[in-house]
Amino acid sequence: MDSQILVKAAESFGTPIYVYDLPFIHHRLSILKEMFKDFDFRLAYAVKANFNKDILSVLEKKNIMVDVVSFGEYKQVRSVGFTPDRIIVNGNCKKREELQQYVNDGVFSINLDSYEELLRLEKILSKPTRVSIRVNPDVDAKTHRHIATGLKENKFGVDFDTATKMIERIKSNKMLDLIGLHCHIGSQITEVEPYLEAVVSIKYFAKSMDLELSVLNLGGGWGIDYGNGKVLDLEEYKKKIFPLLKEFGSTIVLELGRWIVAPSAYLVAKVEYIKRTSSKIFIMLDTGMTHLIRPALYGAKHRIIPLYDVKNRKKIKADVVGPICESADTFRKSYTMAEPKEGEFVAICDVGAYGYAMASDYNLIPKPKEIIWDGEKLSISS
Ligand SMILES: Cc1ncc(COP(=O)(O)O)c(C=O)c1O
């Protein structure tokens, strides 16, 4: 996105602001469409990454499905027009009354996360219901431990022995229709190998159970380049994973979140102070960890770009920090950038996923506004 647009957004709406580039999201969707053109493929966008209504509306109009993990997300997608048959319900702790609603509405699939959840569901079944089982293939996704979800020590999904028991139970219940298997092994995955391991183990399991899957849901997790050059290689993915997917002959569902929206957004902030101590320089922004918690939570490193003319500016090494009363409120340590002046703007990149969605009111500093760039004009998100 042209930095002039970001400057204009900051001048028009004030800072801090999230700015979303909708044409980028359209571009991602077209890449996926082309990549999976030989499959019966459905994208079920992972709403947790970004629940902004303008973004959801773009996806709704494109006939994309959604994956939700809470009743709040369910209500959000319903409010922008997603019909239940386009909604996949995930989550490890679905409440009784929520399950009841999903059954009544007839969602595309309730993805069962445990044997216990199956028992709960059986008790409230009022009509035929489609379910899938989230299996945990015990695969190391080689990502940050907080976003790895497919190891047996993680709370998500069931091992293959439990899945076997669940399948037997589901088969004996006429109200339940087992449409497929689901797995999500983690997020920000930049190697193809963990996916390969997961698909191979699901294939063997399905074969051993003589299971005809109408849906194979491989979750999300595709990693993006946060500036260190590490990214999931889609050509390698095609080469190694596609032949296996063809063998399944099922509808392939991916629940991508980050890959669709992360690079579409910028957190634009103002430099409030440049504080010099005896040992350091701190660039202090009017945005902090309550607006973007990924650096504090995962040690994530986002690129920060100057939105001022860098000509004739000396380079400095500084810690880029926010206004929150926590030392973890640091976006970058010893970061080299052209020295800014107070009042100038910077943009933190690749913040479209798990950015605003994880923002909080801590310290009672208001959340940023969300601004939409539709390719022609900027507007405040509804
Ligand atoms: C079940 C499930 N599906 C999809 C996703 C989306 O992951 P990502 O944003 O990495 O694509 C997540 C994220 O945690 C998830 O838990």
The ligand as an SDF file (V2000), in Angstrom:
LIG
                    3D

 16 16  0  0  0  0  0  0  0  0999 V2000
   -9.3610  -24.2080   14.4850 C   0  0  0  0  0  0  0  0  0  0  0  0
   -8.5930  -23.1000   13.8490 C   0  0  0  0  0  0  0  0  0  0  0  0
   -8.7240  -22.9290   12.5160 N   0  0  0  0  0  0  0  0  0  0  0  0
   -8.0750  -21.9300   11.8870 C   0  0  0  0  0  0  0  0  0  0  0  0
   -7.2350  -21.0680   12.5640 C   0  0  0  0  0  0  0  0  0  0  0  0
   -6.5700  -19.9700   11.7890 C   0  0  0  0  0  0  0  0  0  0  0  0
   -5.1980  -20.0250   11.8300 O   0  0  0  0  0  0  0  0  0  0  0  0
   -4.3310  -19.0330   10.9440 P   0  0  0  0  0  0  0  0  0  0  0  0
   -4.7860  -17.6500   11.2460 O   0  0  0  0  0  0  0  0  0  0  0  0
   -2.9460  -19.2890   11.3690 O   0  0  0  0  0  0  0  0  0  0  0  0
   -4.5670  -19.3860    9.5100 O   0  0  0  0  0  0  0  0  0  0  0  0
   -7.0450  -21.2400   13.9340 C   0  0  0  0  0  0  0  0  0  0  0  0
   -6.1360  -20.3530   14.6610 C   0  0  0  0  0  0  0  0  0  0  0  0
   -5.7540  -20.5270   15.7590 O   0  0  0  0  0  0  0  0  0  0  0  0
   -7.7560  -22.2710   14.5950 C   0  0  0  0  0  0  0  0  0  0  0  0
   -7.6360  -22.4590   15.9150 O   0  0  0  0  0  0  0  0  0  0  0  0
  1  2  1  0
  2  3  1  0
  2 15  2  0
  3  4  2  0
  4  5  1  0
  5  6  1  0
  5 12  2  0
  6  7  1  0
  7  8  1  0
  8  9  2  0
  8 10  1  0
  8 11  1  0
 12 13  1  0
 12 15  1  0
 13 14  2  0
 15 16  1  0
M  END
$$$$
